Amino acid sequence: MIDTYFNSICVFCYDGTLIKSWKTFEIKPGKFSYLCEITIYQGVIFVNDSRNRRIQAFTRNGRFILKKKM
């Protein structure tokens, strides 16, 4: 789940227990300015970081993989 107010990504168990979260507010790769969409495909988390005008990809553990400018 993304929280646009706090610029964070939260991962939950099916029972609602919080497993992990990460949040930042910066321009650097792996950081966020305004999250508006999230997609998970084959274990990779893709995040639309709209104010930075890019899509970023992360592992399930939150490790930054790559960014693509929009």
Secondary structure by P-SEA (a helix, b strand, c coil): cccccccbbbbbcccccccbbbbbbccccccccccccccccccbbbbbcccccbbbbbcccccccccccc
